[in-house]
Amino acid sequence: MKHLFFLNKYFYKYKWRIIPGLIFVIISIIFQILQAPVVGHAFNLITENITIYQQAVRDVKRSAS
């Protein structure tokens, strides 16, 4: 434990650099967690739009012939 207490003086000295660093790390972790559902939703929208476009093309081809 003495080795860890030795580090306290650096924590106190650089606390105004450590605090924003910790906040930045927490925010980046939150964005990593939120990224997966957003990307999944985007892929779902893309696949839905592709199927809608394919159906529209089929309808146009049917009406043209």
C-alpha positions, 0 to 999 in steps of 0.5 A: 500500500505504501507504493500507492500512497506515493502516487497520491501526490501526483494525483493531487498535483495533476487532478485538473488534468485527470478529471477532464480525462476521466470525463472524456473516457466516460463519455466515450464509453457511453457513445460506444454503448449507444453506437450499436443500436444506432448502427443496427437501426440504420441497417434496418432502415437501409434494408427496408428501403431496398425492399421498397425500391425493389417492389416499386421497380417491379410494379413499374415493370408490370405496368409498362408491359 
